[in-house]
């Protein structure tokens, strides 16, 4: 099989080459992203492999189907960049639901610790032999109320990490697991009580701009917000406003609402065209990493392995346990027991 892998980065390629050799898949690597202008690169391929910033809208899906492409393999968990309705009947789509939940949860805590204890500022100072402690005062995590929105795999691991620090964890999830021992509260109660809020939920119509101008008044003054999930969970303009009003004490962002044209690229020699992101980065209490939370050796290997397994299963059987099923209406509901084709 021949698979066109778009938006390939140097850290992606080795693991996919290994999996390709093991499983008889010919991965063709393109550093460009998939979109209407680049879709013809998939000509002659059995499938395409995409990441979070590739555009798989109706126009791209139709072009892929017309070229005989049958498989859409996402090497990520999220799929908000894919028009699954258009895929139905044309492309079998599958994702990687849990490549390394520990990596993302650990990165969330790393960002939180870095921000609150001013580690990044201290590092820069001591590089200049400045050993002053002025302006580096943080706060203790033990006993602090932390609100976790979304208690899937990553959210639960983050909760375990917080409990290790002795934090008082409360959580919100649309579908709470009452047998988990997690202290679930309403979203408004979580906003009102949390000194720290960490987002670990998927992006959909209900969660889009979960943090917005109308919710700012519900938050505790000085709250620290952490987002390692999806950028559009937060209205970036509202976040900026909340920071300027001193309502939000700090923000740790591994994702950004308009990251598609910025993240994974080097703009160090250029002027930043995204004014909102430039202003956020300029704030002393904002810490930004460019969708880095997953980036561990273990995660990269797991992503490549699961993606390759999905491709093989889809080609052989026409379905796989990680297929994104539009037919059933719940997208991921077939996972873990899927034994029939969606179409």
Protein Blocks (a to p, Z undefined) as FASTA:
>chain_A
ZZddehiafklmmmmmmmmmmnopacdddfbdcdfklmmmmgoiabdcddfkbccdfklm
mmmmmnopabdcdfbfblklbcfklmnopaccdddfblblmlmmmmmmmmmmmmmnommm
mmmmmmnopabfghiaccdfehpacddehjafklmmmmmmmmmnopacddddfbacfkno
pacddfklmmmmpmbdcdfbdcdfklgokbafklmmmpcehiacddfkbfklpcfklmmm
mmmnomambdcdfbdfklmmmgopafklbccfblmlmmmmmpmkbccdehkllmcfklmm
mmmmmmmmmmmmmmmnopafkbccfknonopmmgopacbdfZZ
